[in-house]
Amino acid sequence: MSVPKARKPPKTRLGRWLAQTAELPYSAVILLVFLVVFLFVMIWSVLHERQSHVRVPDVGRFEEALPSIANLTGSPVLAGNAVQVLQNGDGFFPPLFEDIARARQNIHLETYVWWKGEICKRVAEALANKARHGVEVRITLDATGSHRGDDDLFDMMKEAGVKIALYHPFRLSDLALLNNRTHRKIAIFDGKVAYVFGHGIAQEWTGNGQDAKHWRDTGVRLEGPIVNSVQAVFAQNWVDQTAEVLVGEKFFPRLAEKGAVRAHMTASAPRGGVSEMELLDKMAIATAQKELIIQNPYFIPDQELVDLIANAVKRGVRVRLMIPGQITDSSIVRHAGHKQFQTLLEKGVEIYEFERTLSHQKIMIIDDVWSFVGSTNFDDRSLDTNDEASVGLIDRQVADELKAAFEADLEHCKRLDARTWSQRSLWHKFEDSASYLLNEQL
């Protein structure tokens, strides 16, 4: 009588898993299949959002649309604010360190990027020092944007008493939230001074935007009633991640008027449908009567935005758009943005590519009166998927200062024209079209 040969165990991990699965009871296999299908559907639902649309009528002037902008986006307009425009790292980090040193009660910071470098060490040490002296320091870091950071610095801050909350770290229980990141960049000191900016905490944001290793960016320092609105934006994600509610006048003090600027703080987060940022951007563009200036590193307009900009040109608005040139941190985003350039150029939009370094500014200026500064990009990820925060500033002097910086940046730009753009290589056109297929996730 021959003895059957024993089966050799599969050599690969997948083979062993399949062999073990084959030995499971039928009910267990059904359950396993159900879980796999459920997981797939959950991920698919995150990546395949329902398309939303906005049709904004042309508006005679900005002030006419302002009540709608304020109320529909949950960003009331507050008078009596002082604004300091902060250009590049040299303009941003010195006042930031001064306000860290002056803080007596609490410091709040929320940011997407925290990488590595000497500036990260300096910021971490300054915050840790304040925590050791009794100042409450809270930091919300995006788990994805800060994964390149120095864990030793984070541990040092925690040991000093800094509270750090990671926004949407990878957990199976929170898988549906994995695609939603906080891209907000804000800081608040004692509830009296606030920063809204596009800078990251990284070496790339130091210097004066002078070369490829030192990026170009803009932020603002705020005093006055608008600071309470910035604090409220920080408190949103802080309570979501930690369950700690910020209550009391040490967080929301009574704030006296500090200047003549009217301001409104807009924050958005994915909730299905049209976001506050998309509404604000499109309503504001519909009000332009003389001039529209946009500086943005990730400009991937949908057809509705293209039509709004084209209509602005048709009614006599000079539209100037500045985007990064060859120096970029995302080639696929750059190419996706190119998809609509031919149409925009043919409609009369002036498009400039900034060549000196990465232009990371997120700025919009309308009719020399209204300016928008912060973290918000002109792409679907920013408008539909990420948490964003930007501040609207209604003041001619602020608009003039930002416009003067734009004019100076033009000296380092190459202007595109419709005829030359139409003759770009077939490979370039293929890259543009292929990249644009992913525009909902860029």
Order of alpha helices (4+ residues) and beta strands (2+ residues): alpha-alpha-alpha-beta-alpha-beta-alpha-beta-alpha-beta-beta-beta-beta-alpha-beta-alpha-beta-alpha-beta-alpha-alpha-beta-beta-beta-beta-alpha-beta-alpha-alpha
